[in-house]
Amino acid sequence: MKQTIELLAPAKNADCGMAAIDHGADAVYIGADRFGARAAAGNSMADIERLCAYAHRYAARVYVTVNTLLYDDELEATQKLVWELYEAGADAILVQDMALLEMNLPPIALHASTQTDNRTAEKVRWLADQGFSRVVLARELSVSEIAAIHRQCPDVALEVFVHGALCVSYSGVCYASQHCFGRSANRGECAQFCRMPFDLVDADGREIEHGRHLLSLKDMAQIDHLEALMAAGASSFKIEGRLKDISYVKNVVAAYSRRVNDIIAAHPTQYVRSSRGEVSYTFTPDLQKTFHRGYTSYFLNGRQPNIASFDTPKAMGEFVGTVKEIRGKSLIVAGTACFANGDGLCFINHRRELEGFRVNRAEGNRLFPATMPSNLRRGLSLYRNADRAFEQMLAKPTAVRSIPVTMVLDICDSTLKLRMATVDGETAVEVETDVLNLATARTPQADNICRQLTKLGNTPYACREVMMDGGVESLFIPSSLLASLRRNAVEQLSAAIIPDREPVALRKSSSTIVAPQAYAAFPYLYNIANRMAVKFYKAHGLSHTHPAFELDGKSTDEPLIMQCRHCIKYALGRCERHGGCKPNWTEPLYLRLGDGRRFRLQFDCKQCEMSIYVQKS
């Protein structure tokens, strides 16, 4: 059996979702007006219903995020929301809070969000036993770890992130934003603590690094590793970015969709896309021209250097050359890039800060900034983080998606039949009508028959071929009759293509909860924020439930607020286990914010992880 492959795209709103479908996505994920992990990306039920209807035309699916922690006074509204989503046509919901498993829900598929902290096969199996049909794995996993999970849980669909921003902490167990700013990442309100500048100081108070973005990771890009992920058993490839605009969605989805198609074309007996249709583009996608902080494959092939961007958390974009000369109010760039009026360029200055400027006028490689940056120097590398020409191109219609079909018109006795089938042979319908005494035409009717049957402009279909049997081309058939047959065939084919709802997974056990060791020492990591979650966890062997950090974070003196596979010691070349130099500092190390607040770093070299704790003042 072929492995079904799904490219899953983010949708800030319904228009972004439809653009994702147009540009090759097999599914999209979107937030409702509340209870999603991006509080700033909510959508009305009417827009979600509109997106579902559009996606289903191509057998594409729509998943809705209901993946925040819930409070007691939100439980009833959440249950009501899920019913509304089901009635709107949503194919599945993404879940973090186990309270939903105690609710009276419609028969809708449940996907375990990455917010449920999914790092091991044991956790994936446990989630499947609770009724989750799909599990979104932690971003930190390597391809070998993903393969091992698939081997142990071959019946569970595995979703993996392949592109976009990276959280430095394992998802679902980051409390830094809540602790520092009262804004919970588990409630969709992350304040981006990990993008802030820190000093790194040792136990003796010596400053090792000053004002650097030591927790700010580059963006993930696995476009060159999709085939390895497919071979490992992942079936859904997720693009991050529910806060990104439509140009980001168009460009990134197009790039990944084309790559997926190339892989499937090379392995046609192994893989198949989960949705229908072919896409023609009016542009060439280029991931370097879309917002990014530099790209990394993260831990896909094990630990590697340069996964972080210590100098800036902002987008640098593509390298376009170096400053060859500064001449008055202009500069000359050494390189082969072409520039346009309005481009945004940037560079890292002598203080290791990102500094940018807008190009007011471009004359070849001579640029006239709107304001000449005072820190610009000869020899500095220049990056373009706003490509005016590319953005203008993406602002126009850039893709057409259609499902190729063939038609066969036939007449037998007094019955006129039209068969309409998708080119891939997966779906076909036949409609017919009784006709009496059709006259023989004076001239051949093949051209008119083709013209009438292929008027598919407001449908998702494009006709590749019209065949005629039974001598039908010699008969005079009224255009209105042909149009009626065509409309009926389109209606039936569209109904046949709409995907069946994903089967709801059965609950198989009430087995004891599976959790990493840190959960025992810091039980708020279970994220229990309401009475239904308490009931769920007690039924699964957790005799003592502790309130979520958002409800009781002050009760722990030095709380654990982040668990990371990213390691600052390794990033600075001071991890002796991985060939680094011997550290010249006294541990423990501390991160220090500009306001003086400190956070202790703990390095677990056996697990190759770094934990971050609040340091008491």
Secondary structure as GFF3:
##gff-version 3
##sequence-region A 1 617
A	DSSP	beta_strand	3	11	.	.	.	ID=ss1
A	DSSP	alpha_helix	14	22	.	.	.	ID=ss2
A	DSSP	beta_strand	27	31	.	.	.	ID=ss3
A	DSSP	alpha_helix	45	56	.	.	.	ID=ss4
A	DSSP	beta_strand	61	66	.	.	.	ID=ss5
A	DSSP	three_ten_helix	72	74	.	.	.	ID=ss6
A	DSSP	alpha_helix	75	88	.	.	.	ID=ss7
A	DSSP	beta_strand	92	95	.	.	.	ID=ss8
A	DSSP	three_ten_helix	98	102	.	.	.	ID=ss9
A	DSSP	beta_strand	109	112	.	.	.	ID=ss10
A	DSSP	three_ten_helix	114	116	.	.	.	ID=ss11
A	DSSP	alpha_helix	121	129	.	.	.	ID=ss12
A	DSSP	beta_strand	134	136	.	.	.	ID=ss13
A	DSSP	alpha_helix	143	152	.	.	.	ID=ss14
A	DSSP	beta_strand	157	164	.	.	.	ID=ss15
A	DSSP	alpha_helix	176	181	.	.	.	ID=ss16
A	DSSP	three_ten_helix	185	187	.	.	.	ID=ss17
A	DSSP	three_ten_helix	193	195	.	.	.	ID=ss18
A	DSSP	beta_strand	198	201	.	.	.	ID=ss19
A	DSSP	beta_strand	207	212	.	.	.	ID=ss20
A	DSSP	beta_strand	219	221	.	.	.	ID=ss21
A	DSSP	three_ten_helix	223	225	.	.	.	ID=ss22
A	DSSP	alpha_helix	226	232	.	.	.	ID=ss23
A	DSSP	beta_strand	236	239	.	.	.	ID=ss24
A	DSSP	alpha_helix	246	266	.	.	.	ID=ss25
A	DSSP	beta_strand	271	273	.	.	.	ID=ss26
A	DSSP	beta_strand	278	281	.	.	.	ID=ss27
A	DSSP	three_ten_helix	287	289	.	.	.	ID=ss28
A	DSSP	beta_strand	295	296	.	.	.	ID=ss29
A	DSSP	beta_strand	318	327	.	.	.	ID=ss30
A	DSSP	beta_strand	330	334	.	.	.	ID=ss31
A	DSSP	beta_strand	344	348	.	.	.	ID=ss32
A	DSSP	beta_strand	354	363	.	.	.	ID=ss33
A	DSSP	beta_strand	366	369	.	.	.	ID=ss34
A	DSSP	beta_strand	381	386	.	.	.	ID=ss35
A	DSSP	alpha_helix	388	394	.	.	.	ID=ss36
A	DSSP	beta_strand	399	412	.	.	.	ID=ss37
A	DSSP	beta_strand	415	422	.	.	.	ID=ss38
A	DSSP	beta_strand	428	434	.	.	.	ID=ss39
A	DSSP	alpha_helix	446	453	.	.	.	ID=ss40
A	DSSP	beta_strand	461	468	.	.	.	ID=ss41
A	DSSP	three_ten_helix	472	474	.	.	.	ID=ss42
A	DSSP	alpha_helix	479	497	.	.	.	ID=ss43
A	DSSP	alpha_helix	518	521	.	.	.	ID=ss44
A	DSSP	three_ten_helix	523	526	.	.	.	ID=ss45
A	DSSP	alpha_helix	531	539	.	.	.	ID=ss46
A	DSSP	alpha_helix	549	552	.	.	.	ID=ss47
A	DSSP	three_ten_helix	553	555	.	.	.	ID=ss48
A	DSSP	beta_strand	560	564	.	.	.	ID=ss49
A	DSSP	alpha_helix	568	571	.	.	.	ID=ss50
A	DSSP	three_ten_helix	576	578	.	.	.	ID=ss51
A	DSSP	beta_strand	589	592	.	.	.	ID=ss52
A	DSSP	beta_strand	598	604	.	.	.	ID=ss53
A	DSSP	beta_strand	609	614	.	.	.	ID=ss54
###
